[in-house]
């Protein structure tokens, strides 16, 4: 699976209709809603805002799309097909349309929405998807330096820390490296 590190944008004009797309990283439906509202606010006079997204949740992978008033299957589904076809995850692609006065027909709409979505995905900076999970860890103060040196090497981060008799942490770690990382600190944990 592939995720987006930096958003990608694209624009094209087809038969006087202007299509503007944004491919955005989004971890959940709340982030998707916020991203769509922000994109719509940037284009308040646009006629349509179609989108597709695919996110990974505890319940599995969720794909969704919206045609935004265009004929059924002509806007959101072509966007989603490009997301699924390249195995993107935790991604939302939104395509704005400013109607130019010429009807494109169903085939023309499919090509326009799908093509603009593809251009935005091509423009995004991508990387292999790494599933992250939160893990609690309690360590001694003397181990904190070692942890802060080793943690970035496995792409982990500290989400929360609390300094008491010992250091209580919540770490975000790649699932495939978490067990080895945590086992490294077990001898030092109380």
Number of C-alpha atoms within 10 A of each C-alpha: 13 16 21 22 14 14 18 22 22 20 17 15 14 15 13 14 17 16 23 23 29 27 29 26 25 22 16 17 16 9 14 23 13 12 19 20 13 11 17 17 11 10 16 8 11 16 15 19 25 24 28 27 30 24 21 15 12 5 6 8 11 14 18 13 21 20 21 18 12 16 13 12 15 24 30 28 22 25 32 25 18 19 26 16 8 12 13 24 24 25 26 34 32 30 31 24 23 17 17 14 9 10 12 17 10 15 9 14 19 20 17 26 26 23 20 27 35 25 20 22 27 14 16 20 13 17 13 12 15 14 12 16 13 17 16 14 15 19 19 16 15 11 15 13 9 11 15 13 9 13 16 12 8 13 13 20 15 17 12 11 14 11 11 9 9 16 17 17 18 16 21 20 24 18 13 13 13 19 12 9 17 16 11 12 16 12 9 13 15 8
